[in-house]
Amino acid sequence: MSTILAQIKTINTSTFAGTDPIHAAIYGTVIISLTDAATGSPVNGNNIVVDYNETLSGVTTAKTATIPGQSIIIYVGVIKDIANGIINYWTVTGQSDVPNAAPPVNQCDLKINYISVIKPESAPAAADAQISVNATSSYLPIQYSLDNITFQTSNVFTGLHGGGYTIYCKDANTVGCSATAQVTIPITQNLLAADPSVALTGSNTSRWNAAFNPVVFTYQRKDFEITSVIIDSSDGNAKLNVNGDTSALAAAITANNNVISAAAAQGVTILNFTNYYVYVNAGPYVGTFLALSADGSSITINTSYAGNATGFVNSNQLKPYYKVLTNITYLDPLTNTFNTITSINRPDSTGLTKADISNFLQSLLRAKDDSDYTQINFRDSNLSASYAIQYVEQYDDITSTTGGVITSPYISIATPYYVLYTARQLQSKYGGNLAQYVPFPSSQQAAWVTEFTEPVYSNAYPFDLSFIYGEALAGLQLYYKITLLDINRQPLTTNAITSYLLNEDSSWLLNQDSSKLIIAAQNLVSTPIVEHIGLNRLLINQNFQLDAYYFTIALFYNDTDGNPVQITQLQTVRIDHTPDINSVYMRWIGLTGSWNYYRFIYNQEISLDVQNATIIKNFVSDWENQDGIEEVISKDAGQKVKLDAEDLSIADIKGLQSIKYSPKVQMMVNASPVKWQTIVLNTATFSEYETLNGVAPFSITFNQPSINIQTQ
């Protein structure tokens, strides 16, 4: 007797947006499927008993199932709903060694459990779709048919067109049992040619982009599929066989030819008639060609036959004023409601359409801060945002007399995209995509989002490090680990500092001793977007000992075996123990789209700038008693501050450079509660450093808010 393998499978999945169209909930049916461990083929269980654990909303329950056939349904409902913190799963824990006795004869239990579309039709008329039928019965073999006439023992059908089918099944029961079910095979819409995502190792994809770089969705127009190319026997030109109706093009060409022929019969040459061109992309036939003739399902073009080929053809005669509509669904940062805006784009001569939505995405972000420096990982919804994409092609209806349009069904991209308040530079790895900063559970270790090679931390000053919290991390219990280093960058004997980050379901954060962290009681930003997916700022508020000159930090989670898995690079941070004398603490948004911090110490130069005085002259009538000839009725005044730092490394200066062109620079004016004041830096051409020396001074000058002066 062969060994039976019991496996948990999810089938018939679907999505439901509910209140969150960007992170839709996944619904489906969960089954226990039985296969032969040696061959992998479906087998009957004959009432085998399978033990399994069901975990719903974090609660695990032990259950059993008796399976007479090849599978059994154990659950129908929500599989995963990140927006509400739901991740349900099932695991097989055991099964009986010997199946129970066969069921009584003459009892019909044939059932079609589900039908899977293994492969949709890749294009209209491609006839390459595949489906598989999962049926169970106590009386084998089961036979399958598409027409209830011709049956086969294989449960897989290939070479199918898109559309609806009825599946027929029968088994070996002498009663004559049968079952039917319907399935619709979709046709793949290959309009989308490229999006702003980047494919990484381990089947991971980064859909995080810089808002201040192009964010482009590229579509390839394909009006008709070219199924073959044959030679036109009348002139030796290439004749394209297509899978669409070209009768409108045929009528237009015929009308043209009739007018030209009639005019020629009278000795007249028509010069201003319209030629009809098509764009072809099929093997050796690439470019714009004159359509010489058409007969309803084929087009002859003005180029010699060069062999058979497949591809596509576009015709403005058949689909005039063609355009692609891109719908962007987003969370409005001002109203906290989901809205949709449409980008309309026309193709070039090759049918390529590019929709750059970066200008709009920039409006979703703001150079401001809502953090109060109490949450251990604060999701900055001002500097990051998510959005969903739908697209559709639209063109004028050539059969309409009232100016109607034809709009194809909308195609939704299942996964959301993300954007950060970032401006990438020339030669940046991955261009405008932030792939190097995106962590994945089993792939690359992501970089921290900072301008500094080594950021600088000062005890008792507000400070955080930014990282991207991607949806691939949902359901993982993340934590960070800090290791203190001495002046020689060697680990101190002190134990590493470890703390857990806030979970997706907003559950309590735990210290190493499982005690609750008080910060979990803080109010979170309340939006329908999944909590914490976005740019996160990890709060560092430790009071480090004096012999700690540096610390390293990284994010981890524990795998199913309890082993730590590092998901970010190890970031070194310098600890500044300089006495707090006349310090000026600054923060600013850098090109990476995160807040950066630096403390200027000791001696800062303060100056008072008074200018723009408005003076009037009084008429003097009494020279003996009048107190003056001139009076000042208004003037402007304000303080300037020059911050200096001596002997900085080039790495520090490069990190500080972004403060000079940052869109938002602030100075801390109060420590408890934390309060910042926005300042404006003086513009100039700065002398930064000489590469030979390796160290250099650094200074900036900024204006404080103007002094409010009495005016007349």
C-alpha positions as CSV (number, residue, x, y, z in Angstrom):
1,M,0.0,0.0,0.0
2,S,1.4,3.4,-1.0
3,T,1.9,6.2,1.6
4,I,-0.7,8.9,1.6
5,L,0.5,12.5,2.0
6,A,-2.0,15.0,3.6
7,Q,-1.4,18.7,2.6
8,I,-3.2,22.0,3.4
9,K,-4.1,23.9,0.2
10,T,-5.9,27.2,-0.4
11,I,-8.2,27.4,-3.5
12,N,-10.7,29.7,-5.0
13,T,-9.1,32.8,-3.6
14,S,-10.5,36.2,-4.1
15,T,-10.0,39.7,-2.8
16,F,-12.3,42.2,-1.1
17,A,-11.3,45.8,-0.6
18,G,-13.8,46.8,2.0
19,T,-12.7,50.1,3.5
20,D,-9.1,49.6,2.3
21,P,-8.8,49.3,-1.5
22,I,-5.0,49.3,-1.4
23,H,-4.5,46.4,1.0
24,A,-7.5,44.1,0.1
25,A,-8.5,41.2,2.3
26,I,-8.0,37.7,0.8
27,Y,-10.9,35.2,1.0
28,G,-10.7,31.6,0.0
29,T,-11.4,27.9,0.6
30,V,-9.0,25.8,2.6
31,I,-8.9,22.0,1.9
32,I,-6.9,19.0,3.0
33,S,-5.7,17.3,-0.2
34,L,-4.5,13.7,-0.3
35,T,-1.8,12.6,-2.7
36,D,0.4,9.6,-3.2
37,A,3.7,10.4,-1.5
38,A,5.7,8.6,-4.2
39,T,4.0,9.8,-7.4
40,G,2.2,13.0,-6.3
41,S,-1.0,11.9,-7.9
42,P,-4.4,12.4,-6.1
43,V,-5.6,9.4,-4.1
44,N,-8.7,8.4,-2.1
45,G,-8.4,8.5,1.6
46,N,-11.1,5.9,2.2
47,N,-12.0,7.6,5.5
48,I,-8.4,8.3,6.6
49,V,-8.3,10.5,9.8
50,V,-6.1,13.6,9.5
51,D,-5.2,15.7,12.6
52,Y,-4.5,19.4,12.1
53,N,-4.2,22.8,13.9
54,E,-6.4,25.7,12.9
55,T,-5.1,29.2,13.9
56,L,-7.8,31.9,13.6
57,S,-6.9,35.5,14.7
58,G,-4.0,34.1,16.8
59,V,-6.0,31.4,18.5
60,T,-4.9,27.8,17.7
61,T,-7.4,24.9,17.9
62,A,-6.6,21.2,17.4
63,K,-9.1,19.5,15.0
64,T,-9.5,16.3,13.0
65,A,-11.1,15.5,9.6
66,T,-12.2,12.2,8.1
67,I,-11.6,12.1,4.4
68,P,-13.4,9.5,2.2
69,G,-12.2,10.9,-1.1
70,Q,-9.2,12.9,-2.4
71,S,-9.8,16.0,-0.4
72,I,-12.2,17.7,2.0
73,I,-13.0,21.4,2.7
74,I,-12.2,22.5,6.3
75,Y,-12.6,26.3,6.1
76,V,-14.2,29.0,3.9
77,G,-13.7,32.6,4.7
78,V,-11.0,35.2,5.4
79,I,-7.4,33.9,4.9
80,K,-5.5,37.2,5.4
81,D,-6.6,40.7,6.2
82,I,-3.6,42.8,7.0
83,A,-5.7,46.0,7.5
84,N,-7.4,44.3,10.5
85,G,-4.4,42.3,11.7
86,I,-5.8,38.9,10.6
87,I,-3.5,36.2,9.3
88,N,-5.1,32.7,9.6
89,Y,-3.3,29.5,8.9
90,W,-3.5,25.7,9.2
91,T,-1.0,22.9,9.7
92,V,-1.3,19.1,9.5
93,T,-0.1,17.5,12.7
94,G,-0.8,13.8,12.0
95,Q,-2.8,11.1,10.2
96,S,-4.0,7.5,10.8
97,D,-1.8,4.8,9.5
98,V,-4.4,2.5,8.0
99,P,-7.5,3.8,6.3
100,N,-10.9,2.6,7.5
101,A,-13.0,0.1,5.5
102,A,-14.4,1.1,2.1
103,P,-17.8,2.8,2.0
104,P,-20.9,0.8,1.2
105,V,-21.6,0.0,-2.4
106,N,-24.1,2.0,-4.5
107,Q,-23.8,5.2,-2.6
108,C,-23.0,8.2,-4.9
109,D,-20.4,10.5,-3.4
110,L,-18.8,11.8,-6.7
111,K,-18.1,15.5,-6.3
112,I,-16.3,18.2,-8.2
113,N,-14.5,20.1,-5.4
114,Y,-13.0,22.9,-7.5
115,I,-11.5,23.7,-10.9
116,S,-8.2,25.5,-11.1
117,V,-7.1,27.7,-14.0
118,I,-3.5,26.6,-14.3
119,K,-2.8,29.1,-17.2
120,P,-5.2,31.7,-18.6
121,E,-5.2,32.2,-22.4
122,S,-2.2,34.4,-23.0
123,A,-3.8,36.4,-25.8
124,P,-7.0,36.4,-27.8
125,A,-7.1,33.3,-30.0
126,A,-3.9,31.9,-28.5
127,A,-5.7,28.7,-27.4
128,D,-3.0,27.9,-24.8
129,A,-5.1,28.0,-21.6
130,Q,-4.9,25.0,-19.1
131,I,-7.3,23.9,-16.3
132,S,-7.2,21.1,-13.8
133,V,-10.3,19.5,-12.2
134,N,-10.3,18.3,-8.6
135,A,-13.0,15.7,-8.1
136,T,-13.4,13.1,-5.4
137,S,-15.2,9.8,-5.3
138,S,-15.0,6.5,-3.4
139,Y,-15.3,4.6,-6.7
140,L,-12.3,5.1,-9.0
141,P,-11.3,5.9,-11.7
142,I,-12.9,9.3,-12.3
143,Q,-13.2,10.4,-15.9
144,Y,-13.4,13.9,-17.2
145,S,-15.0,15.6,-20.2
146,L,-15.7,19.0,-21.8
147,D,-18.7,17.9,-23.9
148,N,-20.2,15.0,-22.0
149,I,-19.3,12.8,-25.0
150,T,-15.5,12.3,-25.1
151,F,-14.1,11.4,-21.7
152,Q,-10.5,11.2,-20.5
153,T,-8.8,9.9,-17.3
154,S,-6.5,12.9,-17.0
155,N,-7.9,15.8,-14.9
156,V,-6.0,18.3,-16.9
157,F,-7.2,20.0,-20.1
158,T,-4.9,22.0,-22.3
159,G,-5.0,24.0,-25.5
160,L,-8.2,25.9,-24.5
161,H,-9.5,29.3,-25.5
162,G,-10.7,31.8,-23.0
163,G,-14.4,31.8,-22.0
164,G,-16.9,29.6,-20.2
165,Y,-16.8,25.8,-20.0
166,T,-18.9,23.1,-18.4
167,I,-16.9,20.2,-16.9
168,Y,-18.5,16.7,-16.7
169,C,-17.3,13.9,-14.5
170,K,-18.3,10.3,-13.9
171,D,-16.9,7.5,-11.7
172,A,-16.9,3.7,-11.6
173,N,-20.0,3.4,-9.4
174,T,-22.5,0.9,-10.9
175,V,-25.3,3.3,-10.0
176,G,-24.0,5.7,-12.7
177,C,-23.0,8.8,-10.7
178,S,-22.1,12.0,-12.5
179,A,-21.3,15.7,-11.6
180,T,-20.9,19.0,-13.4
181,A,-19.3,22.3,-12.7
182,Q,-18.7,25.5,-14.6
183,V,-15.5,27.5,-15.1
184,T,-14.5,30.7,-16.9
185,I,-11.0,30.9,-18.4
186,P,-9.7,34.5,-18.5
187,I,-7.7,36.0,-21.3
188,T,-4.5,37.6,-20.1
189,Q,-4.4,41.4,-20.7
190,N,-0.8,42.2,-21.6
191,L,-1.3,45.9,-22.0
192,L,1.1,46.7,-19.1
193,A,4.6,46.5,-20.4
194,A,6.5,47.9,-17.5
195,D,6.0,49.5,-14.1
196,P,8.3,51.3,-11.6
197,S,9.0,48.1,-9.6
198,V,12.4,46.3,-9.5
199,A,12.7,42.5,-9.3
200,L,15.2,41.3,-6.7
201,T,16.6,37.9,-5.7
202,G,14.4,35.3,-4.1
203,S,11.3,36.3,-6.1
204,N,11.1,39.6,-4.2
205,T,9.9,42.8,-5.8
206,S,10.5,46.4,-4.6
207,R,7.6,48.7,-5.4
208,W,9.0,51.6,-3.4
209,N,9.9,54.7,-5.4
210,A,11.3,58.2,-5.0
211,A,8.5,60.8,-5.5
212,F,11.0,63.3,-7.0
213,N,12.1,61.0,-9.8
214,P,9.9,59.7,-12.7
215,V,7.4,57.1,-11.6
216,V,6.3,55.6,-14.9
217,F,3.8,53.0,-16.0
218,T,4.4,51.9,-19.5
219,Y,1.7,50.3,-21.7
220,Q,2.1,48.6,-25.1
221,R,-0.9,49.0,-27.3
222,K,-1.8,45.8,-29.1
223,D,-5.0,46.2,-31.1
224,F,-5.0,42.7,-32.7
225,E,-2.8,39.6,-32.4
226,I,-1.1,38.5,-35.6
227,T,-1.6,34.7,-35.7
228,S,0.4,34.2,-38.9
229,V,1.9,35.9,-41.9
230,I,1.4,34.5,-45.4
231,I,2.3,35.7,-48.9
232,D,-0.4,37.6,-50.8
233,S,-0.5,35.7,-54.1
234,S,-1.5,38.8,-56.0
235,D,1.5,41.0,-55.3
236,G,4.0,39.0,-53.2
237,N,3.5,41.3,-50.2
238,A,3.0,40.2,-46.6
239,K,-0.5,39.4,-45.6
240,L,-1.2,39.5,-41.8
241,N,-3.8,37.1,-40.5
242,V,-5.3,38.7,-37.3
243,N,-7.7,37.7,-34.6
244,G,-10.0,40.7,-35.0
245,D,-12.6,42.2,-37.4
246,T,-10.8,44.4,-40.0
247,S,-13.9,45.0,-42.1
248,A,-14.0,48.7,-41.2
249,L,-10.4,49.1,-42.5
250,A,-11.4,47.1,-45.6
251,A,-14.3,49.4,-46.3
252,A,-12.2,52.5,-45.9
253,I,-9.5,51.2,-48.3
254,T,-12.1,50.1,-50.8
255,A,-13.8,53.5,-50.7
256,N,-10.4,55.2,-51.3
257,N,-9.5,52.9,-54.2
258,N,-13.0,53.5,-55.8
259,V,-12.6,57.3,-55.6
260,I,-9.1,57.1,-57.1
261,S,-10.2,54.7,-59.9
262,A,-13.2,56.8,-60.8
263,A,-11.1,60.0,-60.9
264,A,-8.4,58.2,-63.0
265,A,-11.1,57.2,-65.5
266,Q,-11.8,60.8,-66.1
267,G,-8.1,61.7,-66.4
268,V,-8.0,63.3,-62.9
269,T,-5.3,62.6,-60.3
270,I,-6.4,62.9,-56.7
271,L,-3.5,64.2,-54.5
272,N,-5.3,64.8,-51.1
273,F,-6.7,61.3,-50.4
274,T,-6.0,59.6,-47.1
275,N,-3.7,56.6,-46.9
276,Y,-4.3,54.1,-44.1
277,Y,-1.3,53.0,-42.1
278,V,-0.8,50.3,-39.5
279,Y,2.0,49.7,-37.0
280,V,3.2,46.1,-37.1
281,N,5.5,44.3,-34.7
282,A,5.9,40.7,-35.8
283,G,9.3,39.1,-36.4
284,P,10.9,40.8,-39.4
285,Y,7.9,43.1,-39.9
286,V,8.5,46.0,-37.5
287,G,7.4,49.6,-38.3
288,T,4.7,51.6,-39.9
289,F,3.3,50.2,-43.1
290,L,0.7,51.2,-45.7
291,A,-2.3,49.0,-45.5
292,L,-2.9,48.0,-49.2
293,S,-6.0,45.9,-48.6
294,A,-8.0,44.1,-45.9
295,D,-10.7,41.4,-46.1
296,G,-12.2,41.2,-42.6
297,S,-9.6,39.1,-40.8
298,S,-6.4,40.0,-42.6
299,I,-4.4,43.0,-43.7
300,T,-1.9,43.2,-46.6
301,I,0.9,45.7,-46.1
302,N,3.4,47.3,-48.5
303,T,6.4,45.1,-47.7
304,S,7.6,41.9,-49.3
305,Y,6.8,38.6,-47.6
306,A,9.8,37.6,-45.5
307,G,8.5,34.5,-43.7
308,N,5.9,33.6,-41.2
309,A,5.7,35.4,-37.8
310,T,3.4,36.3,-34.9
311,G,3.0,39.6,-33.1
312,F,0.5,42.4,-33.0
313,V,-0.8,45.2,-35.2
314,N,-2.3,48.6,-34.4
315,S,-4.7,50.6,-36.6
316,N,-5.9,54.1,-35.9
317,Q,-8.6,53.5,-38.4
318,L,-10.1,50.7,-36.3
319,K,-9.4,52.2,-32.9
320,P,-9.2,56.0,-33.4
321,Y,-8.1,58.4,-30.7
322,Y,-6.7,55.6,-28.6
323,K,-5.6,56.4,-25.1
324,V,-4.8,54.6,-21.8
325,L,-6.5,55.7,-18.6
326,T,-4.5,55.1,-15.4
327,N,-6.6,55.3,-12.2
328,I,-4.6,56.0,-9.0
329,T,-6.4,55.2,-5.7
330,Y,-4.8,57.0,-2.7
331,L,-5.4,58.1,0.8
332,D,-5.9,61.9,0.8
333,P,-3.5,63.2,3.5
334,L,-5.8,66.2,4.3
335,T,-9.2,64.4,4.5
336,N,-8.0,60.9,5.5
337,T,-10.4,59.4,2.9
338,F,-9.6,57.3,-0.2
339,N,-9.9,59.1,-3.5
340,T,-9.2,58.2,-7.2
341,I,-7.6,60.4,-9.8
342,T,-7.1,59.5,-13.5
343,S,-4.1,60.1,-15.7
344,I,-4.9,60.1,-19.4
345,N,-2.0,59.4,-21.9
346,R,-1.8,58.9,-25.6
347,P,0.6,56.5,-27.3
348,D,3.6,57.2,-29.6
349,S,3.8,55.9,-33.2
350,T,4.8,52.4,-31.9
351,G,1.8,52.2,-29.6
352,L,3.9,52.7,-26.5
353,T,2.2,54.8,-23.8
354,K,4.0,56.2,-20.8
355,A,2.2,57.5,-17.7
356,D,4.5,59.4,-15.4
357,I,2.5,60.1,-12.2
358,S,5.4,61.4,-10.0
359,N,4.0,65.0,-10.0
360,F,0.8,63.8,-8.5
361,L,2.5,61.5,-6.0
362,Q,4.5,64.4,-4.7
363,S,1.2,66.0,-3.6
364,L,0.6,63.1,-1.3
365,L,3.7,63.9,0.8
366,R,4.4,66.9,3.0
367,A,7.6,68.2,4.6
368,K,6.3,68.2,8.1
369,D,6.3,66.0,11.2
370,D,3.6,64.6,13.5
371,S,5.9,62.6,15.8
372,D,6.0,63.3,19.5
373,Y,9.1,61.0,20.0
374,T,7.2,58.5,22.2
375,Q,6.5,55.7,19.8
376,I,9.2,53.1,19.3
377,N,8.5,52.9,15.6
378,F,6.6,55.8,14.3
379,R,5.1,55.5,10.8
380,D,5.7,58.8,9.0
381,S,2.7,59.2,6.8
382,N,3.9,62.6,5.8
383,L,7.1,61.3,4.1
384,S,5.6,58.1,2.7
385,A,2.4,57.0,1.0
386,S,0.8,54.0,-0.8
387,Y,-1.4,53.9,-3.8
388,A,-3.1,51.3,-6.0
389,I,-3.3,51.2,-9.8
390,Q,-6.0,50.3,-12.3
391,Y,-5.7,50.9,-16.1
392,V,-7.9,50.6,-19.1
393,E,-7.7,51.4,-22.8
394,Q,-10.3,53.6,-24.5
395,Y,-10.9,54.7,-28.1
396,D,-13.7,56.1,-30.2
397,D,-16.5,53.8,-31.3
398,I,-16.3,53.8,-35.2
399,T,-19.9,52.4,-35.3
400,S,-21.4,55.2,-33.2
401,T,-23.1,58.2,-34.8
402,T,-23.3,60.1,-31.5
403,G,-19.6,60.2,-30.7
404,G,-19.5,57.2,-28.3
405,V,-16.4,55.6,-26.9
406,I,-15.4,52.0,-26.2
407,T,-13.8,51.3,-22.9
408,S,-12.3,47.9,-22.1
409,P,-12.7,46.3,-18.7
410,Y,-10.5,47.9,-16.0
411,I,-7.5,45.8,-15.1
412,S,-6.3,46.1,-11.4
413,I,-2.8,45.5,-10.3
414,A,-3.2,43.3,-7.3
415,T,-0.3,44.7,-5.3
416,P,0.0,48.3,-4.0
417,Y,2.9,50.7,-4.7
418,Y,4.7,53.0,-2.3
419,V,6.3,56.4,-2.6
420,L,8.8,58.3,-0.4
421,Y,9.7,62.0,-0.1
422,T,13.0,61.1,-1.8
423,A,15.1,62.5,-4.6
424,R,17.5,60.0,-6.2
425,Q,20.6,61.2,-8.0
426,L,22.4,60.2,-11.2
427,Q,24.2,56.8,-10.9
428,S,22.0,55.8,-8.0
429,K,21.6,52.1,-7.8
430,Y,18.1,51.0,-9.2
431,G,17.5,54.5,-10.4
432,G,14.4,56.0,-8.8
433,N,13.5,52.7,-7.1
434,L,14.4,52.4,-3.4
435,A,15.1,48.6,-3.6
436,Q,18.3,48.8,-1.6
437,Y,16.3,50.1,1.4
438,V,13.5,47.5,1.3
439,P,13.8,44.6,3.7
440,F,12.6,41.1,2.9
441,P,12.3,38.1,5.3
442,S,14.7,35.8,3.4
443,S,16.7,38.0,1.1
444,Q,18.9,41.1,1.1
445,Q,19.6,43.1,4.2
446,A,18.2,46.5,3.7
447,A,20.1,49.8,4.2
448,W,18.8,52.3,6.8
449,V,17.4,55.5,5.3
450,T,19.9,58.2,6.4
451,E,22.3,60.8,4.9
452,F,25.1,59.8,7.2
453,T,27.6,57.0,6.9
454,E,27.6,57.1,10.7
455,P,24.8,59.2,12.3
456,V,25.6,61.0,15.6
457,Y,23.5,60.4,18.7
458,S,23.5,62.6,21.8
459,N,22.1,61.5,25.1
460,A,18.8,63.2,26.1
461,Y,18.2,64.6,22.6
462,P,15.4,63.3,20.4
463,F,16.8,61.0,17.7
464,D,15.5,58.3,15.4
465,L,16.7,56.2,12.5
466,S,14.5,55.6,9.5
467,F,13.8,52.3,7.8
468,I,11.2,51.0,5.3
469,Y,8.6,48.7,6.9
470,G,7.4,46.7,3.9
471,E,4.4,44.5,3.5
472,A,6.6,41.4,3.2
473,L,7.3,41.9,7.0
474,A,3.6,41.7,7.9
475,G,3.0,39.1,10.6
476,L,6.6,39.0,11.8
477,Q,7.6,40.0,15.3
478,L,10.4,42.5,14.6
479,Y,12.9,43.6,17.1
480,Y,16.1,45.6,17.2
481,K,19.4,44.8,18.8
482,I,21.9,47.5,20.0
483,T,25.5,46.5,20.7
484,L,27.7,49.1,22.5
485,L,31.2,49.6,21.3
486,D,34.3,51.2,22.9
487,I,36.5,53.9,21.5
488,N,38.3,51.2,19.4
489,R,34.9,50.0,18.1
490,Q,35.2,46.8,20.1
491,P,32.0,45.4,21.9
492,L,31.7,46.3,25.5
493,T,31.0,43.6,28.1
494,T,27.5,45.0,28.6
495,N,24.7,42.8,27.2
496,A,23.1,43.9,24.0
497,I,20.0,46.0,24.2
498,T,17.0,44.4,22.6
499,S,13.5,45.7,22.2
500,Y,10.5,44.6,20.1
501,L,8.7,46.8,17.6
502,L,5.0,47.4,17.4
503,N,3.2,44.5,15.7
504,E,0.9,44.9,12.7
505,D,-2.2,44.1,14.9
506,S,-1.1,46.8,17.5
507,S,-0.5,44.2,20.2
508,W,1.7,45.0,23.1
509,L,5.4,45.4,22.6
510,L,7.5,43.1,24.8
511,N,10.8,43.6,26.6
512,Q,13.2,40.6,26.9
513,D,11.5,39.7,30.2
514,S,8.0,39.8,28.5
515,S,7.0,42.8,30.4
516,K,4.8,45.4,28.6
517,L,6.4,48.5,27.2
518,I,4.4,51.6,28.1
519,I,4.8,53.1,24.6
520,A,2.3,50.6,23.3
521,A,-0.4,52.6,25.1
522,Q,0.3,55.7,23.0
523,N,-2.3,56.7,20.4
524,L,-1.5,55.6,16.8
525,V,-2.3,57.5,13.6
526,S,-5.8,56.2,12.7
527,T,-6.1,55.5,9.0
528,P,-7.4,52.6,7.0
529,I,-3.9,52.0,5.6
530,V,-2.1,49.1,7.3
531,E,-0.4,50.3,10.4
532,H,3.3,50.8,10.1
533,I,3.7,49.9,6.4
534,G,5.7,52.8,5.1
535,L,8.7,54.9,6.2
536,N,9.2,54.1,9.9
537,R,11.3,56.0,12.4
538,L,12.9,53.9,15.1
539,L,13.2,55.9,18.3
540,I,16.6,55.8,20.1
541,N,16.2,57.2,23.6
542,Q,18.9,55.4,25.6
543,N,21.2,57.1,28.1
544,F,24.4,55.5,27.1
545,Q,27.3,55.1,29.5
546,L,30.4,57.2,29.1
547,D,32.7,54.4,27.9
548,A,30.4,53.7,25.0
549,Y,31.6,55.7,22.0
550,Y,29.6,53.9,19.3
551,F,26.8,51.5,19.0
552,T,25.6,49.2,16.2
553,I,21.9,48.5,15.5
554,A,20.0,46.1,13.2
555,L,16.5,44.7,12.9
556,F,15.7,41.0,13.4
557,Y,12.9,38.5,13.6
558,N,13.0,34.9,14.8
559,D,12.1,32.1,12.3
560,T,10.0,29.1,13.1
561,D,12.9,27.4,14.8
562,G,13.6,30.5,17.0
563,N,16.7,31.5,15.2
564,P,17.3,35.3,14.7
565,V,17.1,36.5,11.1
566,Q,18.7,39.9,10.4
567,I,16.7,42.0,7.8
568,T,18.7,45.3,7.8
569,Q,22.3,46.1,7.5
570,L,24.3,46.7,10.6
571,Q,24.3,50.5,11.1
572,T,27.0,52.1,13.2
573,V,26.0,55.3,15.2
574,R,28.5,57.5,16.9
575,I,27.7,58.6,20.5
576,D,28.5,62.2,21.2
577,H,29.4,62.7,24.9
578,T,30.5,66.3,24.4
579,P,29.3,68.5,27.4
580,D,26.0,70.2,26.6
581,I,27.4,73.8,26.5
582,N,25.6,76.3,24.2
583,S,24.4,73.4,22.0
584,V,22.2,74.0,19.0
585,Y,20.4,70.9,17.9
586,M,19.3,70.7,14.3
587,R,17.2,68.3,12.2
588,W,16.4,68.4,8.5
589,I,14.9,66.2,5.7
590,G,17.6,64.9,3.4
591,L,17.6,63.7,-0.1
592,T,16.9,60.2,1.1
593,G,13.5,61.4,2.5
594,S,14.2,61.0,6.2
595,W,14.9,63.2,9.2
596,N,18.6,63.7,10.1
597,Y,20.0,65.1,13.3
598,Y,23.2,66.9,14.4
599,R,24.3,68.9,17.5
600,F,26.5,71.9,17.1
601,I,28.3,72.8,20.3
602,Y,30.4,75.4,22.1
603,N,30.6,78.7,20.4
604,Q,28.0,80.0,17.9
605,E,28.1,83.4,16.3
606,I,25.0,85.5,16.8
607,S,24.4,88.7,14.8
608,L,21.6,91.2,14.5
609,D,20.6,92.3,11.0
610,V,18.6,95.6,10.8
611,Q,17.6,96.9,7.4
612,N,15.0,98.4,5.1
613,A,14.3,101.4,7.3
614,T,11.6,103.7,5.8
615,I,12.4,107.4,6.6
616,I,10.2,110.4,6.1
617,K,11.1,114.1,6.3
618,N,8.9,116.4,8.3
619,F,8.1,119.9,7.3
620,V,9.7,122.3,9.8
621,S,7.5,125.2,10.8
622,D,9.0,125.9,14.2
623,W,12.8,125.6,14.0
624,E,13.1,126.5,17.7
625,N,10.9,123.7,19.2
626,Q,10.5,120.9,16.6
627,D,12.3,117.7,17.7
628,G,13.6,116.5,14.4
629,I,13.5,116.7,10.7
630,E,13.5,112.9,9.9
631,E,11.4,110.1,11.3
632,V,11.6,106.3,10.9
633,I,8.2,104.8,10.3
634,S,9.2,101.1,9.8
635,K,12.2,98.8,9.6
636,D,13.1,95.1,9.4
637,A,15.1,93.3,12.0
638,G,16.1,89.7,12.7
639,Q,18.9,87.7,14.2
640,K,21.3,85.5,12.3
641,V,23.1,82.5,13.7
642,K,26.3,81.0,12.4
643,L,26.9,77.4,13.4
644,D,30.5,76.1,13.3
645,A,32.0,72.7,13.7
646,E,35.7,72.1,13.5
647,D,37.8,69.2,12.2
648,L,34.9,67.1,10.8
649,S,35.6,64.0,8.7
650,I,34.6,64.1,5.0
651,A,32.0,61.5,5.8
652,D,30.4,63.8,8.3
653,I,30.5,66.8,6.0
654,K,28.9,64.8,3.2
655,G,26.1,63.9,5.6
656,L,25.7,67.5,6.7
657,Q,25.7,68.8,3.1
658,S,22.0,68.1,2.6
659,I,21.1,70.5,5.4
660,K,22.1,73.3,2.9
661,Y,19.6,72.3,0.2
662,S,17.0,70.6,2.4
663,P,13.3,71.7,1.9
664,K,12.8,71.7,5.7
665,V,15.4,72.6,8.4
666,Q,14.4,73.0,12.0
667,M,16.1,73.9,15.3
668,M,15.0,72.4,18.6
669,V,13.7,75.2,20.9
670,N,12.3,73.0,23.7
671,A,13.2,69.6,25.0
672,S,10.1,68.6,27.1
673,P,7.8,68.5,25.3
674,V,9.9,68.4,22.1
675,K,9.3,71.5,20.1
676,W,11.0,72.6,16.8
677,Q,11.3,75.9,15.0
678,T,11.6,76.1,11.2
679,I,14.5,78.2,10.0
680,V,15.7,79.5,6.6
681,L,19.3,78.9,5.7
682,N,21.2,81.6,3.8
683,T,21.9,80.6,0.2
684,A,25.5,80.9,-1.1
685,T,28.3,79.0,-2.8
686,F,29.9,77.0,-0.1
687,S,33.5,75.9,0.2
688,E,33.2,72.4,1.7
689,Y,36.5,70.7,2.0
690,E,39.8,69.8,0.4
691,T,40.0,66.1,-0.4
692,L,43.7,65.9,0.5
693,N,43.3,66.8,4.1
694,G,40.5,64.4,5.1
695,V,39.1,66.8,7.7
696,A,37.7,70.3,7.4
697,P,35.6,72.8,9.3
698,F,31.9,73.2,8.5
699,S,29.6,76.1,9.0
700,I,26.1,77.3,8.1
701,T,24.2,80.6,8.6
702,F,20.5,80.9,9.0
703,N,18.0,83.6,9.8
704,Q,15.8,83.3,12.8
705,P,12.2,84.5,12.6
706,S,11.9,88.2,12.1
707,I,11.5,90.5,15.1
708,N,8.1,92.0,15.3
709,I,8.7,95.8,15.4
710,Q,6.2,98.6,16.1
711,T,5.5,100.5,12.9
712,Q,3.7,103.7,12.2
